[in-house]
Amino acid sequence: ITNLNDKFSSLLDSGKAERASLYGKYPLSAEKLGARNENDFNELIRKRTDIVVGHTALINKVELADLIIRGDDSRTFLLHNKMHFDGPGSRDVNGQIIAAARIWYDKLHSEGRRDFLHDYYAKINTIYERNNLRLIPRDTFCKLFDRERKLYFMAGYLGNMSKASTSTYAKLLSCDACKQLKTLDFGYCCISLA
């Protein structure tokens, strides 16, 4: 348990710059937004024009990201959100991230890359149009996934995510997800959205 706590602490420390970048540029506090749950959070964010919400837009029955955020000039952040940093929440969000990462990797390294991005954009845009909202232009969306940009997956928790957490299972799943994503050359970190 001590070793796991140290690994998890290192994992959180390694994502400090990414979290600071997002916190500084984008208000992502569920409490400040008045979100009671994951769906509320995503729908409130969908009204903004600086973040793409992919929540419920499925590819191969997998949600590829709840939120897609342009980071600096070299990164695009893909946030997957759950309510709590505990065993079930971490199992769900990290399982979702790993499944999504495999699809992203396969599609972005294929000849069908352009068609995949256009199809994904169309699915997201359908949800925006249904809610009378406007999505960023398709070309701008596709540039979020340019080959020189690194995809950075973030496991977001609307509650109780900290180094002091007593959920060894959640910590183990987070460290394992980070290890698996490194093999695909994707970044990973946990972020509190409380």
Buried (B, 14 or more C-beta within 10 A) or exposed (E): EEEBBEBBEEBBEEBEEBBEBBBEEBEBBBEEBEBEEBEBBBBBBBEBEEBBBBBEBEBEEEBBBBBBBBBEEEBBBBBBBBBBBBBEBBBBBBEBBBBBBBBBBBBBEEEEBEEBBBEBBEBBBEBBEEEEBEBBEBEEBBBBBEEEBEBBBBBBBBBBBEEEBEBEEBBBBBBBBBEBBEEBEBBBBBBBBB
